[in-house]
Amino acid sequence: MVSEELKSKLQQITQQEIYKVIVSKPSDKAAKYRKIEIEKKSSGYQAAAYTQKQVFHEKIEPDGLLDYLSGRVGSEFLQLNAWDGTSEYMLLISKKGKVTYRCKKQAEGAAKVQESHNRKKKYLLEEGTVIPPLVDMGVFTADGKVVRTMYDKFRQINRFLEIIEDGVRDYPYDHLNIIDFGCGKSYLTFILYYYFAEIKKMNVQIVGLDLKEDVIKNCNLAAEKYGYHNLHFELGDINGYQTPFPVDMVVTLHACDTATDYALYNAVQWDAKMIFSVPCCQHELNGQIKTEQFSLLTRYGIIKERFSALATDAIRANLLEVCGYKTQLLEFVDFAHTPKNILIRAVQKKIVPRAVKQNYLTEVEHMMEEFHFTPTLYGLLKDSGKI
């Protein structure tokens, strides 16, 4: 229960024009979340709760911030930091319940509230810069301004680049060889090339692969038009593709069902240093699932479908860990935009103890046994001796 003193301070803070809150210092080492970040949106607030490997989002109504914080600060978390553009507010709670409150005025200009009650976010792709692929996509105007109706797409593209940037931050070389499986019209492939070649000034080579001949032709014409000399597109299948160079990164966005598994398998076979995959249409396990002990998960069609999709990606993540990758499942876009919003980010680790790998593999095999799953990626890796 929140003490009267703590409740009073939370009320005092939430009465301000708060644009950001961070609650941290879990009261229990076994706590589910290590921190929660809350940002003001046009329709209220959005909370992002962080585990070691995942982020879970929750909407907070405009008048619900106090109740949300009261249910967590002092019980689940022992520290709160909040900002309103002019001041930082801090609450520290000792394990004995003692409350320490501080209010620190920020230097003028240190923090400003964005128009429409949010801070202006600095994106990796800056508005005002003419980026030809974004102009052709209709995201930018000819003079580099974001088209008013395309802000969601602009944010999605930047979110994708942020996830990539986090993965390559510790990459020790100034060159990258990238394979993009199932590239389609290649909107993000062109942006990826622009980001590495024009912004990061890296020597990057990208090959986009797809099954549609007209798409490949148009993409090669566009690459020539933009002067992207090290970006090429080829007609071919994900399975059995022979790479023209040692592969540093594999990208696969919305490869349908088991096509994602073949892409991940090939990435492992090539010893790719980084893998970025947004799976789509995970039907395989949905058609296999059988269980008596957890029949509740298969009784309702929509629950069965979503559980099977989540199980598919959890198994994929574990199998990549077995193969020596630090793997995270991240939210690619807001759930409000699409339920298919998980991105698998896997970065190769130098050393992984055998016992750790075996634990990840055992978890997968227990899942397979319980639900009668036979995942394609498991079979591919098993047959090749990778697991």
Secondary structure, DSSP 8 states (H G I E B T S, - for coil): ---HHHHHHHHHHHTS---EEEEEEESSTT-S-SEEEEEEETTEEEEEEE-SS-EEEEEE-TT-HHHHHHTTBTTTEEEEEEE-SSEEEEEEE-TT--EEEEEEE--TTSS---TTTS-----SS-TTS--HHHHHHTSB-TTS-B-GGGHHHHHHHHHHHHHHHHHHTT---SEEEEEEET-TT-HHHHHHHHIIIIIS--EEEEEEEES-HHHHHHHHHHHHHHT-TTEEEEE--STT---SS--SEEEEEEEETTHHHHHHHHHHHTT-SEEEEEEE---TGGGT---STTTHHHHSHHHHHHHHHHHHHHHHHHHHHHTTEEEEEEE-S-TTT-S--EEEEEEE-S---HHHHHHHHHHHHHHHHHHT---HHHHHHHHTT--
